[in-house]
Amino acid sequence: MQPAEGLFTRQLPGDRYREQTDPVLQLEAINVNFDGFQALTDLSLNIGVGELRCVIGPNGAGKTTLMDVITGKTRPKSGRAIYDQSIDLTALEPASIARQGIGRKFQKPTRF
C-alpha cells in the first residue's frame, strides 16, 4: 500500500515564501547534564528550510540526548531549541512538540 500523495511531503502555505537559508530549527547554546556528566555543552546548530543534516558520532557523543531535547523528552539545563523561527520547543511538552510535526523513529521496534 502506497501512502496518499503528498501525505508526508505536503508544502505548508508559508513554505513557498521562504528562502532555503531561513532556519526551520535553531539550537542555541544547549547544555544538558546528568548527575554531573555533561552530555551536551553549548551545542548550537541551525537547520535551514529543505536542508538535510546527519548527526553521527561514537557511543556517548550526545546524539540521542540531542534528539531527546528536540522532541521534549529531556529538558536542557540552559539554551533554547527554536522551531519555525518562533516556537520554543524547550517550553513545550512532548505531545505539543509532536503536534508541531516533530517526531522520531527508533532503530529497534518497540510498543508504546
C-alpha positions as CSV (number, residue, x, y, z in Angstrom):
1,M,0.0,0.0,0.0
2,Q,1.4,3.4,-1.0
3,P,0.9,6.4,1.2
4,A,-1.5,9.0,-0.1
5,E,0.1,11.5,-2.5
6,G,1.6,14.4,-0.5
7,L,0.9,12.8,2.9
8,F,4.4,13.3,4.1
9,T,5.6,15.9,1.6
10,R,2.9,18.5,1.6
11,Q,4.0,22.0,1.4
12,L,2.7,24.4,4.1
13,P,1.3,27.7,2.7
14,G,4.1,29.7,4.2
15,D,6.9,27.5,2.8
16,R,6.6,28.9,-0.7
17,Y,7.7,32.3,0.6
18,R,10.8,31.0,2.5
19,E,14.3,31.0,1.4
20,Q,16.3,27.9,1.9
21,T,18.6,29.8,4.3
22,D,15.7,30.6,6.6
23,P,16.2,28.5,9.8
24,V,13.5,25.9,10.5
25,L,15.3,24.6,13.6
26,Q,17.7,26.6,15.7
27,L,19.5,25.2,18.7
28,E,21.1,27.9,20.8
29,A,23.8,27.0,23.4
30,I,22.1,23.8,24.6
31,N,23.6,22.4,27.8
32,V,22.4,19.1,29.3
33,N,24.0,17.2,32.2
34,F,23.0,14.0,34.0
35,D,24.2,13.8,37.6
36,G,27.3,15.9,36.9
37,F,28.1,14.3,33.5
38,Q,28.0,17.0,30.8
39,A,26.2,15.3,27.9
40,L,25.8,18.4,25.7
41,T,28.0,21.6,26.1
42,D,27.0,24.8,24.4
43,L,25.6,23.0,21.4
44,S,24.4,25.4,18.7
45,L,23.0,24.3,15.3
46,N,20.9,25.9,12.5
47,I,19.0,23.8,10.0
48,G,17.5,25.7,7.0
49,V,14.3,25.0,5.1
50,G,14.8,21.9,3.0
51,E,18.2,21.2,4.4
52,L,19.3,17.7,5.4
53,R,21.7,17.1,8.3
54,C,23.1,13.9,9.7
55,V,24.3,13.5,13.2
56,I,27.0,10.9,13.6
57,G,29.4,10.0,16.3
58,P,30.6,7.3,18.7
59,N,28.6,6.0,21.6
60,G,28.2,8.6,24.3
61,A,28.7,11.5,21.9
62,G,25.3,13.0,22.7
63,K,23.3,12.1,19.6
64,T,20.3,10.6,21.5
65,T,20.4,13.4,24.0
66,L,20.2,15.9,21.2
67,M,17.1,14.2,19.8
68,D,15.7,14.0,23.3
69,V,16.0,17.8,23.7
70,I,14.4,18.4,20.3
71,T,11.4,16.1,21.0
72,G,10.9,17.2,24.6
73,K,12.0,14.0,26.3
74,T,14.9,15.8,28.0
75,R,14.9,19.4,29.2
76,P,18.2,21.3,28.8
77,K,19.8,23.0,31.8
78,S,20.2,26.0,29.6
79,G,19.7,27.0,26.0
80,R,16.8,27.0,23.6
81,A,15.5,25.0,20.6
82,I,13.5,27.2,18.3
83,Y,11.3,25.7,15.6
84,D,9.9,27.7,12.7
85,Q,11.6,30.9,14.0
86,S,9.2,31.4,16.8
87,I,8.3,28.2,18.7
88,D,10.5,27.4,21.7
89,L,10.5,23.6,21.9
90,T,12.1,23.7,25.3
91,A,9.0,25.2,26.7
92,L,6.6,22.6,25.3
93,E,5.6,19.1,26.4
94,P,6.4,16.2,24.1
95,A,2.8,15.8,22.9
96,S,2.7,19.5,21.9
97,I,6.0,19.1,20.0
98,A,4.6,16.1,18.2
99,R,1.6,18.2,17.1
100,Q,4.1,20.6,15.5
101,G,5.1,17.6,13.3
102,I,8.3,16.8,15.1
103,G,8.9,13.1,15.9
104,R,11.5,10.4,15.9
105,K,11.9,6.8,14.8
106,F,13.8,4.4,16.9
107,Q,16.0,1.7,15.4
108,K,14.5,-1.2,17.4
109,P,10.8,-1.7,17.0
110,T,9.0,-1.1,20.3
111,R,5.5,-0.8,21.5
112,F,4.4,2.4,23.3
